[in-house]
Amino acid sequence: MSVSTPQQSPFKQPKAVWAVAFACVISFMGIGLVDPILASLSSELHASPSQVELLFTSYLVVTAVAMLITGWVSSRIGAKRTLIAGLVLIVVFAALAGMSDTIGGIVGFRAGWGLGNALFIATSLSVIVSSASGGFAGAIVLYEAALGIGIALGPLLGGTLGDISWRGPFFGVAVLMAIALIATVFLVPKSEKPQRRESVLEPIKALRHRSLATTSIVGLLYNWGFFTLLGYSPFLMHASSPQMLGLVFCGWGILVAIFAVFGAPWLKARFGTAGTLYGNFVLMAIDLAIIGIWPNNPTVVVVAVIVAGAFIGVNNTLVTTAVMSIAPVERPVASATYGFVRFIGGGLAPFAAGLLVESFNAHVPFIIGAVAVLVAAVVLSTVHRALAAADRGEVAQPELDDLDRVEREDELAVGAAYGNEN
């Protein structure tokens, strides 16, 4: 008979972990912050919905591409300095977006914001995983809790400040991120530079590993449905004010947080990672299809968006855990690779939704999103055995192929020669 070991609560953490988690909350607020003001920006700056959707695209696509350099940067200046650099960029570009007078200017500054976001997000996950008490699974739960809370509070803050002015949400994030920056400077201990400098190509090379490539594609497909809902549904609700939209997405975000922290672990223990995700992807696809069938019914759209928070919360936790558990590479590399692929889907989906509505109708993008999520379930089934092994505690270990070994030996040889010269 096996004896289960009681697990430590993921909420009993050192101050440094809480400082990074707080900064994560503010960072993730930036994702949903603009939802309540999309319609206001469209009308006040005379921009089409597809132009306004570029606020998501520039932010997330730059975040995705910048994920490729996060390991290269952090392995040279250390994790803490990388966190600080990311936070500084977010503060600066959020404030500049608030001062801009054109949709093009805001889109451009959101791109700079995305660069800071990439440096921060990829590094914060690795810092939390390495510093948190309660093990890897507890660290992921804490990280996803921060994501859920940030996603819940972002639209609420955006709606409240957006009722005053569309500029308010951008300045609000700049102030809050400045507070997070101060907390990081004083509460996160100085980190040592890693012994090995990461190559800028490592996240791309990691896609040669089938398990990581497959789960990353799952993330891309799932995020296509996720950000279609997040990016375009505000235009279908016909809300009377940004604050009303903020309340809708706050309810959505609360479900994201609850199901990320409590629902996902319970469902995983009962049905396993793969079984839970199969069912969850199907339910999320049905939810998106409901919006696609009745996009002109604001009540249906509002209810479907709020309910989607439950499915997204489960997916966020379990897909991230799956990637980090079965990827046969170091976790910072796996995080960067996964972030790069999934945010490409998240960034392109809202812009594509705007173009599809303008070219066809509001039914099309949500039906496509539903199909994408169903395909994610099919793709996930190809790594079912690896997921089951991870659930049993058989965690994949970093591995090197022959080319990697030659490159690593060359790096060591160069390092030794350099040391002898000095």
Residue pairs with C-beta under 8 A, 6 or more apart in sequence:
7 134
7 135
7 137
7 138
8 133
8 134
8 135
8 138
9 134
9 138
10 132
10 134
10 138
10 139
10 141
10 142
10 145
11 142
12 133
12 134
13 21
13 131
13 132
13 133
13 134
13 142
14 131
14 132
14 133
15 187
16 127
16 131
16 187
16 188
16 189
17 127
17 128
17 131
17 132
17 133
17 142
18 187
19 180
19 183
19 184
19 187
19 188
20 83
20 124
20 127
20 128
20 131
20 184
20 188
21 128
21 142
21 143
21 145
21 146
22 146
22 180
22 183
23 83
23 87
23 120
23 124
23 177
23 180
23 181
23 183
23 184
24 121
24 124
24 128
24 143
24 146
24 147
24 150
25 146
25 149
25 150
25 153
26 150
26 173
26 176
26 177
26 179
26 180
27 90
27 117
27 120
27 121
27 124
27 150
27 177
27 180
28 146
28 147
28 149
28 150
28 151
28 154
29 150
29 151
29 153
29 154
29 157
29 173
29 176
30 59
30 90
30 94
30 113
30 117
30 150
30 154
30 173
31 150
31 151
31 154
31 230
32 150
32 151
32 154
32 155
32 158
32 230
32 249
32 253
33 154
33 155
33 157
33 158
33 169
33 170
33 172
33 173
34 41
34 55
34 56
34 158
34 169
35 154
35 155
35 158
35 230
35 231
35 234
35 245
35 246
35 249
36 155
36 158
36 159
36 162
36 169
36 234
36 239
36 242
36 243
36 245
36 246
36 249
37 158
37 159
37 162
37 166
37 169
37 242
38 49
38 52
38 53
38 55
38 234
38 235
39 234
39 235
39 239
39 242
39 245
40 162
40 166
40 242
41 47
41 52
41 55
41 103
41 106
41 166
42 48
42 49
42 51
42 52
42 235
44 166
45 102
45 103
45 106
47 103
48 354
48 358
49 232
49 235
49 354
49 357
49 358
50 351
50 354
50 355
50 357
50 358
51 103
51 107
51 354
52 103
52 354
53 231
53 232
53 350
53 351
53 353
53 354
54 103
54 107
54 351
55 106
55 107
55 110
56 227
56 230
56 231
56 346
56 347
56 350
56 351
57 347
57 348
57 350
57 351
58 107
58 108
58 110
58 111
58 114
58 347
59 110
59 111
59 113
59 114
59 117
59 347
60 114
60 227
60 343
60 344
60 346
60 347
61 114
61 343
61 344
61 347
61 348
62 111
62 112
62 114
62 115
62 118
62 347
63 114
63 115
63 117
63 118
63 121
63 339
63 343
63 347
64 118
64 339
64 340
64 341
64 342
64 343
64 344
64 346
64 347
65 118
65 340
66 114
66 115
66 117
66 118
66 119
67 118
67 121
67 122
67 203
67 336
67 337
67 339
67 340
67 343
68 200
68 203
68 204
68 336
68 340
69 118
69 200
70 82
70 118
70 119
70 122
70 123
70 332
70 336
71 122
71 198
71 200
71 202
71 203
71 332
71 333
71 336
72 197
72 198
72 199
72 200
73 82
73 85
73 119
74 82
74 122
74 123
74 126
74 194
74 198
74 332
75 193
75 194
75 196
75 197
75 198
76 193
76 197
77 85
77 193
78 190
78 191
78 192
78 193
78 194
79 123
79 126
79 127
79 191
80 184
80 188
80 189
80 190
80 191
81 191
82 119
82 120
82 123
83 119
83 120
83 123
83 124
83 127
83 184
83 188
84 181
84 184
84 185
85 116
85 119
86 116
86 117
86 118
86 119
86 120
86 121
86 123
87 116
87 120
87 177
87 180
87 181
87 184
88 116
88 181
89 112
89 113
89 115
89 116
89 119
90 113
90 116
90 117
90 120
90 173
90 174
90 177
91 174
91 177
91 178
91 181
92 112
92 116
92 174
93 109
93 110
93 112
93 113
93 115
93 116
94 109
94 113
94 170
94 171
94 173
94 174
94 177
95 170
95 171
95 174
96 109
96 112
97 105
97 106
97 109
97 110
97 113
97 170
98 167
98 168
98 169
98 170
98 171
98 174
99 167
100 106
100 109
106 170
118 339
121 339
122 332
122 335
122 336
122 339
124 143
125 143
125 335
126 331
126 332
126 335
127 188
127 191
128 139
128 142
128 143
129 136
129 139
129 140
129 143
129 324
129 331
132 138
132 139
132 142
136 324
136 325
137 265
137 321
140 317
140 320
140 321
140 324
141 260
141 261
141 264
141 265
141 317
143 320
144 260
144 261
144 264
144 313
144 316
144 317
144 320
145 257
145 260
145 261
147 256
147 257
147 260
147 316
148 253
148 254
148 256
148 257
148 258
148 259
148 260
148 261
148 313
148 316
149 253
149 257
150 253
151 252
151 253
151 256
151 257
152 249
152 250
152 252
152 253
152 254
152 256
152 257
153 250
153 253
154 249
154 253
155 245
155 246
155 248
155 249
155 250
155 252
155 253
156 246
156 247
156 249
156 250
156 253
157 169
157 172
157 173
157 246
158 169
158 172
158 242
158 246
159 241
159 242
159 243
159 244
159 245
159 246
159 247
159 249
159 250
160 168
160 243
160 246
161 168
161 169
161 171
161 172
162 168
162 169
162 242
162 243
162 246
163 241
163 242
163 243
166 242
196 411
198 332
198 333
199 205
199 407
202 329
202 333
202 336
203 333
203 336
203 337
203 340
204 337
205 404
206 212
206 327
206 329
206 333
206 334
206 337
207 213
207 216
207 337
207 341
208 401
209 327
209 328
209 329
209 399
210 383
211 326
211 327
211 328
211 383
211 386
211 396
212 323
212 326
212 327
212 328
212 329
212 334
212 337
212 338
214 379
214 380
214 382
214 383
215 319
215 322
215 323
215 326
215 327
215 338
215 380
215 383
216 323
216 337
216 338
216 340
216 341
216 342
217 341
217 376
217 379
218 319
218 376
218 379
218 380
219 319
219 323
219 338
219 341
219 342
219 345
220 341
220 342
220 344
220 345
221 345
221 372
221 373
221 375
221 376
221 379
222 281
222 284
222 315
222 319
222 342
222 345
222 372
222 373
222 376
223 342
223 343
223 345
223 346
223 349
224 345
224 346
224 348
224 349
224 368
224 369
224 372
224 373
225 284
225 285
225 288
225 349
225 369
225 370
225 372
225 373
225 376
226 312
226 315
226 346
226 349
227 345
227 346
227 347
227 349
227 350
228 288
228 349
228 350
228 352
228 353
228 365
228 366
228 368
228 369
229 288
229 291
229 305
229 308
229 366
229 369
230 350
231 349
231 350
231 351
231 353
231 354
232 350
232 353
232 354
232 357
232 362
232 365
232 366
233 291
233 301
233 305
234 245
234 249
235 357
236 291
236 295
236 296
236 298
236 301
236 362
237 245
237 248
237 298
237 301
237 302
237 305
238 298
239 245
239 248
239 298
248 302
248 305
248 306
249 305
251 306
251 309
252 305
252 306
252 308
252 309
253 309
254 309
255 306
255 307
255 309
255 310
255 312
255 313
256 309
256 310
256 312
256 313
256 316
257 313
258 310
258 313
259 309
259 310
259 311
259 312
259 313
259 314
259 317
260 313
260 314
260 316
260 317
261 313
261 317
263 310
263 313
263 314
264 276
264 313
264 314
264 316
264 317
264 318
265 317
267 276
267 280
267 314
267 318
268 276
268 318
268 321
268 391
270 276
271 279
272 387
272 388
272 391
273 318
273 321
273 322
273 387
273 388
273 390
273 391
274 380
274 381
274 384
274 387
274 388
276 314
276 318
277 314
277 315
277 318
277 319
277 322
277 377
277 380
278 377
278 380
278 381
280 311
280 314
280 315
280 318
281 315
281 373
281 374
281 376
281 377
281 380
282 374
282 377
283 311
284 308
284 311
284 312
284 315
284 373
285 370
285 371
285 373
285 374
285 377
286 370
287 304
287 307
287 308
287 311
288 304
288 308
288 366
288 367
288 369
288 370
288 373
289 366
289 367
289 370
290 300
290 304
291 300
291 301
291 304
291 305
291 366
292 363
292 364
292 365
292 366
292 367
292 369
292 370
293 363
294 300
294 301
295 301
295 361
295 362
295 363
295 366
296 362
320 338
322 387
322 390
323 334
323 335
323 338
324 331
324 334
324 335
325 387
325 390
325 395
325 396
326 383
326 386
326 387
326 389
326 390
326 395
326 396
327 333
327 334
327 337
327 338
327 396
328 396
328 397
328 398
328 399
329 337
329 398
329 399
330 398
349 365
349 369
352 365
353 365
353 366
353 369
356 364
356 365
356 368
357 364
357 365
380 387
386 396
390 396
400 408
